[in-house]
Structure formats: C-alpha cells, structure tokens
Amino acid sequence: MFKKRTKSKELKIYQSLDSRKTLNSKEKHYFAGLEKGFIGEKMFDEWLHPVLENRILLPDMQFMPDTTFVQIDTILITSNKIYLFEVKNNEGDHIIEGDNLLRTDRTNTKNPILQLKRNEPVFRWIMENLGYRIPIQSIAVFVNPRFHLYNAPADLPIVFPNQIERFIAKLEKSQSSLKRSHSELAAKLLSTTIAENPYARIPDYQYEELSKGIICPKCRRLYTAYSKYLSCRYCNFKEDSNSAVSRSLKEFKTLFPERKLTVSQAMEWCGIVKDRKTIKLFLAKNFKLVYLGRSSYYI
C-alpha cells in the first residue's frame, strides 16, 4: 500500500480541543462536518478494498501547483484509467438547483460536482507535467444510506448509496493489469502532494485554558486514574498505559509544536501520571532526548 488514510492535523486538533475545552457552536458544527467526512471516506475505502489487488488507491491527496489548492478524497489508479472520487457522507433529502446542492430546508451544502469540475483540470495539468496522458474519470460518491437527491439528472457523474455495490462489482469485472509504470506514477504523485491544507480552519486556543490529562480514544473523555492498564469510567474501554501516555504526548506535540517537551511538561500535560521516573521511561522509549543539562527536552 502506497498511502494510508489518516486523520488530518485539522481533525486531530479539533478532536483534542473538543475533549479539553468548550467549542463554540460554529466550531462544533465545523468539527462535526470534518469527522463525518472522514468516516465517509473510510467507508468508501472499505468498499474499494476488493478491487485493490490490481489497482492503486491513493487517499486524501492534496496538491498546490502555483497558488491553486485542490484536495482529492480518493484517487484510484487502474491500468487504463484514473478515477478521481469526491466522497460525501451527507444525509437527508437534497435537491440540485443550478450549481447549488441544497437541503430541502433550503440550506446550502458543498456541491461535489463543482469540486470535481475544479479538481480535474488541475490534476490533469499535474499529470501532464509528470509526463503522463491517461484518461481521467471524476465521480462523486454519496456513501450515506440516508441520503436522497430528488430529480437528479441521469447524466450527473454520481454514484448513490444504493448504487455503490453495483459500481464496485462493475469495477471488479473490468480488466486492470498494473505495470511498474503505474507504481512509478503513484510514487510521483505522492512526491508532489503537500502534507496539510493551507486553508485549514484551526480555532484559537491557549495552553492554559485546556484541561490536562489523558483522553480515552473511544469516548474521548479524560481518564480519572492511572495504573498499568487504564480503564475509562465512562465507557469501560481499557488500554495499556504505554499506548495511552505515548498518544497523549504526541497529541501535545500536535497542539503545541513550539513548546519544548520536558519531563515536567509531560507530567503536567498527562495529569494523572504522578511518578517522574515513569514519565522519563515513556519519553525515552518514544522520543529522542536533546541533552542540554537542566534544559534537556525531547523531540
């Protein structure tokens, strides 16, 4: 596999902040959309899994040639065509009016058809600059079974929830025999991507305002006590302390990349770990020590 789908830095930060402070209504709404979108993309990855033996999946690809930023949810490379998928996890009843995708209460939502129209020419330009001329097909995929689009024109490049299974079956039957050139193309595309969305909407936050402690990965509430195995009093999830502390320290570095990770800082951030030797062991195992005497820190 060339690339795994992972949570964006933007989503990771929102998840952390949602557990450690009170987001305002606008931030909560945006966070919910990020989370729902990621879940939908993972769902479609699972749908595509049966066809990946002779095809290459490149999830969450971000490009910025010149000043034009495009984000493509899923790229699927086959031997004779490249698919660009825009994956949507919308639910409820919708209609299309001109270029607008509207819920039936008249509120607007992102129209994936417009996103495809914007993304495809940029991606085609990237391909040509890499020296490739391969047919490209752009498709919007709605994965949520509770989604419905009224009066949709038949010629729209859309796969609806009840069509996904048939679409995958058709894809599986189509011939695809990958060569080294396809792997080389995938590697070149990966080399041209950018790591993070430059237009990510990160909310303001300060270290002092955040609750300190280790977050349960299942219910995202703070653990209340420390032991060799941490147990969440809210959802009964259990995990070993090493994975919990390591995750929490990496979370700290995501939220505060400019702050030095010292033993004292790690103890304060994790909250429930009271033994300094324990924290030093976790840091030594998962981070690299920059030794500066009393000013030593970990990276």
C-alpha positions as CSV (number, residue, x, y, z in Angstrom):
1,M,0.0,0.0,0.0
2,F,1.4,3.4,-1.0
3,K,-0.5,5.5,1.4
4,K,-2.9,5.0,4.3
5,R,-5.8,7.3,5.0
6,T,-5.1,9.2,8.3
7,K,-6.8,11.9,10.1
8,S,-5.8,15.4,9.1
9,K,-3.9,17.6,11.5
10,E,-7.0,19.8,11.5
11,L,-9.3,17.0,12.6
12,K,-6.8,15.8,15.2
13,I,-6.7,19.3,16.7
14,Y,-10.5,19.6,16.8
15,Q,-10.8,16.2,18.5
16,S,-8.3,17.2,21.1
17,L,-9.9,20.6,21.8
18,D,-13.4,19.1,22.0
19,S,-12.2,16.9,24.9
20,R,-10.2,19.7,26.6
21,K,-12.3,22.9,26.2
22,T,-15.8,24.0,25.2
23,L,-16.0,24.7,21.5
24,N,-18.5,27.3,20.4
25,S,-21.5,26.4,18.2
26,K,-19.7,27.3,14.9
27,E,-16.6,25.3,15.8
28,K,-18.8,22.3,16.9
29,H,-20.6,22.4,13.6
30,Y,-17.4,22.5,11.6
31,F,-15.8,19.8,13.7
32,A,-18.9,17.5,13.2
33,G,-18.5,18.0,9.4
34,L,-14.8,17.1,9.5
35,E,-15.5,14.0,11.5
36,K,-18.4,12.9,9.4
37,G,-16.4,13.4,6.2
38,F,-13.5,11.3,7.4
39,I,-15.9,8.5,8.4
40,G,-17.5,8.6,5.0
41,E,-14.1,8.4,3.3
42,K,-13.1,5.4,5.4
43,M,-16.4,3.7,4.5
44,F,-15.6,4.1,0.8
45,D,-12.1,2.8,1.3
46,E,-13.7,-0.4,2.7
47,W,-16.0,-0.6,-0.4
48,L,-13.0,-0.4,-2.7
49,H,-10.9,-3.0,-0.8
50,P,-11.9,-5.9,-3.0
51,V,-10.6,-4.3,-6.2
52,L,-7.2,-3.2,-4.9
53,E,-5.3,-6.3,-5.9
54,N,-4.7,-4.8,-9.4
55,R,-5.3,-1.2,-8.7
56,I,-3.6,1.5,-6.6
57,L,-5.6,3.6,-4.0
58,L,-4.2,7.0,-3.0
59,P,-6.4,8.5,-0.3
60,D,-6.7,12.2,0.7
61,M,-4.3,13.7,-1.9
62,Q,-3.6,17.4,-1.7
63,F,-1.9,19.4,-4.4
64,M,-0.9,23.0,-4.7
65,P,0.7,23.8,-8.1
66,D,1.4,27.5,-8.1
67,T,-1.3,29.0,-5.9
68,T,-4.2,26.6,-6.7
69,F,-5.0,24.2,-3.9
70,V,-7.0,21.1,-4.6
71,Q,-7.9,18.2,-2.3
72,I,-9.0,14.9,-3.8
73,D,-10.6,12.5,-1.4
74,T,-9.6,9.3,-3.3
75,I,-7.6,8.6,-6.4
76,L,-7.8,5.1,-7.9
77,I,-5.2,4.1,-10.5
78,T,-6.1,1.3,-12.9
79,S,-4.1,0.1,-15.9
80,N,-6.2,2.1,-18.4
81,K,-7.9,4.9,-16.4
82,I,-7.5,7.1,-13.3
83,Y,-10.6,7.7,-11.1
84,L,-11.0,10.8,-9.0
85,F,-13.6,10.3,-6.3
86,E,-15.2,13.1,-4.2
87,V,-16.8,11.2,-1.3
88,K,-19.7,12.7,0.6
89,N,-21.4,11.5,3.8
90,N,-24.4,13.7,3.5
91,E,-27.7,12.5,4.9
92,G,-31.3,13.7,4.4
93,D,-33.2,15.0,1.4
94,H,-31.5,17.2,-1.1
95,I,-32.2,19.0,-4.4
96,I,-30.0,20.5,-7.1
97,E,-30.7,24.0,-8.4
98,G,-28.2,25.1,-11.0
99,D,-24.8,24.8,-9.4
100,N,-26.2,24.6,-5.9
101,L,-26.8,21.4,-3.8
102,L,-29.5,22.3,-1.2
103,R,-31.1,20.5,1.6
104,T,-34.9,20.6,1.5
105,D,-34.8,23.3,4.2
106,R,-33.0,25.4,1.6
107,T,-29.7,25.4,3.4
108,N,-26.7,25.1,1.1
109,T,-24.1,22.4,1.2
110,K,-20.9,21.8,-0.8
111,N,-21.7,20.5,-4.3
112,P,-19.2,17.7,-5.1
113,I,-19.9,18.2,-8.9
114,L,-18.4,21.7,-8.7
115,Q,-15.4,20.3,-6.7
116,L,-14.9,17.7,-9.4
117,K,-15.0,20.3,-12.1
118,R,-12.4,22.4,-10.3
119,N,-10.1,19.5,-9.3
120,E,-10.0,17.6,-12.6
121,P,-8.3,20.3,-14.8
122,V,-5.7,20.9,-12.1
123,F,-5.0,17.2,-11.7
124,R,-4.8,16.8,-15.5
125,W,-2.2,19.6,-15.6
126,I,-0.2,17.8,-12.8
127,M,-0.3,14.5,-14.8
128,E,0.9,16.2,-18.0
129,N,3.7,17.9,-16.1
130,L,4.8,14.4,-14.8
131,G,4.7,13.2,-18.4
132,Y,1.5,11.1,-18.3
133,R,-1.6,11.2,-20.5
134,I,-4.1,8.7,-19.1
135,P,-7.9,9.0,-19.3
136,I,-9.4,10.5,-16.1
137,Q,-12.9,10.0,-14.8
138,S,-14.3,12.1,-12.0
139,I,-17.1,10.7,-9.8
140,A,-19.0,12.0,-6.8
141,V,-19.9,9.2,-4.4
142,F,-22.6,9.6,-1.7
143,V,-22.0,6.8,0.9
144,N,-24.7,7.5,3.5
145,P,-27.8,5.3,3.0
146,R,-29.9,8.1,4.5
147,F,-29.1,10.4,1.6
148,H,-31.6,11.2,-1.2
149,L,-31.3,13.6,-4.1
150,Y,-34.6,14.5,-5.7
151,N,-34.9,14.9,-9.5
152,A,-31.2,14.2,-10.2
153,P,-30.3,14.4,-13.9
154,A,-29.3,11.0,-15.2
155,D,-26.1,12.2,-16.7
156,L,-24.6,13.5,-13.5
157,P,-21.3,11.7,-12.5
158,I,-22.7,10.5,-9.3
159,V,-22.8,7.1,-7.5
160,F,-25.7,7.0,-5.0
161,P,-25.6,4.8,-1.9
162,N,-27.8,2.1,-3.4
163,Q,-25.5,2.0,-6.5
164,I,-22.2,1.5,-4.7
165,E,-22.3,-2.2,-4.7
166,R,-23.1,-2.4,-8.4
167,F,-20.4,0.1,-9.2
168,I,-17.8,-1.9,-7.3
169,A,-18.9,-5.1,-9.0
170,K,-18.5,-3.4,-12.4
171,L,-15.1,-2.1,-11.4
172,E,-14.0,-5.5,-10.3
173,K,-15.0,-7.1,-13.6
174,S,-13.1,-4.5,-15.6
175,Q,-9.6,-5.5,-16.7
176,S,-6.7,-4.0,-14.8
177,S,-3.1,-5.2,-15.1
178,L,-0.7,-2.9,-13.4
179,K,2.9,-2.4,-14.6
180,R,5.9,-0.8,-13.0
181,S,5.0,2.5,-14.7
182,H,1.8,2.7,-12.6
183,S,3.7,2.3,-9.4
184,E,6.1,4.9,-10.5
185,L,3.2,7.2,-11.3
186,A,1.8,6.7,-7.8
187,A,5.2,7.5,-6.3
188,K,5.5,10.6,-8.3
189,L,2.0,11.8,-7.4
190,L,2.9,11.2,-3.7
191,S,6.0,13.3,-4.1
192,T,4.0,16.2,-5.4
193,T,1.5,16.3,-2.6
194,I,1.5,18.7,0.3
195,A,1.1,17.5,3.9
196,E,-1.6,19.8,5.2
197,N,-4.3,22.0,3.9
198,P,-3.0,25.6,4.0
199,Y,-6.6,26.8,4.4
200,A,-7.4,24.6,7.4
201,R,-9.7,26.4,9.9
202,I,-7.9,25.9,13.2
203,P,-9.7,27.5,16.1
204,D,-7.8,29.7,18.6
205,Y,-6.7,28.0,21.8
206,Q,-4.2,28.6,24.6
207,Y,-2.4,26.0,26.7
208,E,-3.7,27.4,30.0
209,E,-7.3,27.0,29.0
210,L,-7.1,23.3,28.1
211,S,-7.9,20.5,30.6
212,K,-4.9,18.4,31.2
213,G,-4.9,14.6,31.3
214,I,-5.1,11.5,29.0
215,I,-8.1,11.2,26.7
216,C,-9.9,7.8,26.3
217,P,-9.7,7.1,22.5
218,K,-13.2,5.6,22.5
219,C,-15.4,8.1,24.2
220,R,-12.8,11.0,24.2
221,R,-13.3,11.8,27.9
222,L,-10.4,12.1,30.3
223,Y,-9.2,9.1,32.3
224,T,-9.6,9.7,36.0
225,A,-6.9,7.4,37.4
226,Y,-3.5,6.0,36.3
227,S,-2.3,2.4,36.6
228,K,-0.5,-0.1,34.3
229,Y,-3.8,-0.5,32.4
230,L,-6.1,2.5,32.1
231,S,-9.8,2.0,32.4
232,C,-12.4,4.6,31.4
233,R,-15.1,5.1,34.0
234,Y,-17.5,6.3,31.3
235,C,-17.3,3.7,28.6
236,N,-15.2,0.9,30.2
237,F,-12.6,1.0,27.5
238,K,-9.3,-0.5,28.6
239,E,-5.7,0.0,27.3
240,D,-2.2,-0.3,28.4
241,S,-0.6,2.8,29.9
242,N,2.3,2.9,27.3
243,S,0.0,3.4,24.4
244,A,-2.1,5.9,26.3
245,V,0.8,8.1,27.5
246,S,2.5,7.9,24.2
247,R,-0.6,9.0,22.4
248,S,-1.1,11.9,24.8
249,L,2.4,13.1,24.4
250,K,2.1,13.0,20.6
251,E,-1.2,14.9,20.9
252,F,0.7,17.6,22.9
253,K,3.3,18.0,20.1
254,T,0.5,18.3,17.6
255,L,-1.3,21.0,19.6
256,F,1.9,22.8,20.7
257,P,4.8,22.1,18.3
258,E,6.6,25.2,19.5
259,R,6.7,24.2,23.2
260,K,9.5,22.0,24.4
261,L,8.6,18.6,25.7
262,T,10.4,18.2,29.0
263,V,9.8,15.7,31.8
264,S,8.0,18.4,33.9
265,Q,5.9,19.4,30.8
266,A,5.0,15.8,30.1
267,M,3.9,15.2,33.7
268,E,1.7,18.4,33.7
269,W,0.1,17.5,30.4
270,C,-0.7,13.9,31.2
271,G,-2.0,15.0,34.6
272,I,-2.7,11.6,36.2
273,V,0.8,10.3,35.9
274,K,2.5,11.3,39.2
275,D,5.7,9.4,39.1
276,R,8.6,11.3,37.4
277,K,10.5,8.1,36.6
278,T,7.5,6.6,34.8
279,I,7.3,9.7,32.5
280,K,11.0,9.6,31.8
281,L,10.7,6.0,30.7
282,F,7.9,6.8,28.4
283,L,9.8,9.7,26.9
284,A,13.0,7.7,26.5
285,K,11.1,4.9,24.7
286,N,9.1,7.1,22.3
287,F,11.1,10.3,21.8
288,K,14.7,11.4,21.3
289,L,16.5,13.3,24.0
290,V,18.1,16.6,23.2
291,Y,20.6,16.8,26.2
292,L,21.2,20.3,27.5
293,G,21.6,19.6,31.2
294,R,18.7,21.1,33.1
295,S,17.3,22.4,29.8
296,S,17.1,19.0,28.2
297,Y,14.0,18.2,26.2
298,Y,12.5,15.5,23.8
299,I,11.7,15.5,20.2
